[in-house]
């Protein structure tokens, strides 16, 4: 198990480093088009060949990794913070606050998030930069992703509410917000960490799904989602195995996250 | 003698064995919304109407001329308000009901009923007032319209004659096939119409096929796989990507019939009241700006890269596939970023450190919207993005779901530029009145103008009215040639490419002759046979 965890961390570190050093590793920019060599197989100049528009696939994989790996944890952090604020506080306060927060959570869970994202994209100004558009996409994912975590955190905080150490803190005259931050949140930390790690692959896959629908990261900026769109249609692994590299990378990174997560879950347990 | 017989035997043996009977199998991409031929406004229902409906005249998809069908002959009055038709005798509907002039009168009256809201009928509504029909004899009828209807004989191609008396209503048909079984969401089986009136030169009853099985299958990948497995006999329209995939393995089954009537074009928002900054409106309303953008786009690359060579740089309003109406004197816009930049400089723009600025110092950047999920259009915009970057213009790509896109271009006018395609089925320019008249709703770049806002739009209005008010084909052509010249010069639509008509037909099908005009592949299906 330990070996697997080391492998998982190494895989993530390698992928993260490669994406950070993309400008030095990639032979061309992600938007550069070699119009005389489109849909080309791997060569010395283009290690993973070129896409339908003659863009270097290796460069796009590296830059796409950067987008997905940077913004998915950021969205995960946002959703975890929201979960602790809504679920944790509701569980700790109980009564009216708990009922209201859980009703709001149920309402959010029932929202068709895909349509919500389509609506958000439709109402966004058209002249936003690709970077802003990406940040908004992941921001919306983060804003919508807190619900399940909030339920778990509410249940955990509820269990702590009647514990002796909290009664003692209240008896000592410590204010409720201070008790929450100093005494409740540290006890929820293992669950928070697990929720954070769980959400990262979920958001990576969500962005990939949005990309396949043409609603994710705008062109020419690459992301794993837009790279996976290349596999729409009939792509033969035997004929064009290099087109499967983004998929392999996605599977490797999500698996690595899951292995790390199982480690965190053990710690939480 | 023996040698001759042997040669004859060998020759006959080498010929593929074709015979009457058998069924052709292909896909409808959507569920047909109706079997009522007069309510048709979707592709699937259009296919069913074409295969089952009997018409008075049919436009030959190859020659693009109207040919007699149920009407043996017709005479159009000089003022184009009246048509007198001589009908075939002895014709019966699929259920055995006899066909007569009463059925034609019933069909026309029903078609023109405003309560029916028939888009087919709209083409005949040339002016206010009622359409009158006069049955002269069981085989002769005259139809009078309140105002001249241009291209009447071509319009008859869209009108499937319905039976006045049949209890089966729209299911009693005069076309080569009739609906035999419909499984909603799954398939539609068309059987041979036993009463079809047409025969071949040898006197054999048409169609040769026993039936057609239409599977309702929206997924194009599945359609392609099924065709490759031999489960389907044709794919009526193919994407260039799929065409290349099929061509790589079986080049004999794919057909490129040359330029189709479909084009892809971009236009800028020129609506005065639109909620975009005034300086951008000024760019978009400037002819020089639009001409420069048109010149800076490498159409050859769009055709070569996005459409794998199965498209041609668009020349203007019409495709060369529209043989009569296309203005042959026009040439495609030559790609020249240098000339584009020169034009822009003459209009006060300046290139500063790789970024183009207008006379007030605003950096030139705009967004192009298109519908999400259309890979071809997204690729086109990405190529155009790089082309325009060469003259310092920054373009952002925004993909929207279709309803949101339509809302922006037709209601809120909250967009800067849009890339969309136009599927043209009507060869006559009269069918484009709703686009070119400045007062029209579909005058997309600046619709529903009370009075034309520019002199060139006023000239187009005048030319379109002129061509619609005469029956003289030469005069009409002259007027519409000028419209094409103005559009190419003013670029309200920046026409980018004309797609080729691509299709695939199984090798077991004999007699298929794909053409550029819809329905590209099965337009002559009544004469198809299957190789045994």
Interface residues (C-beta under 8 A of the other chain):
Chain A: X31 X33 X35 X38 X52 X53 X54 X118 X121 X122 X126 X127 X128 X129 X130 X213 X214 X215 X218 X219 X220 X229 X232 X233 X234
Chain B: X221 X224 X225 X241 X242 X245 X301 X304 X305 X306 X365 X366 X367 X369 X372 X373 X374 X375 X378 X379 X381 X382 X383 X385 X386 X396 X397 X398 X399 X400 X401 X404 X407 X414 X415 X416
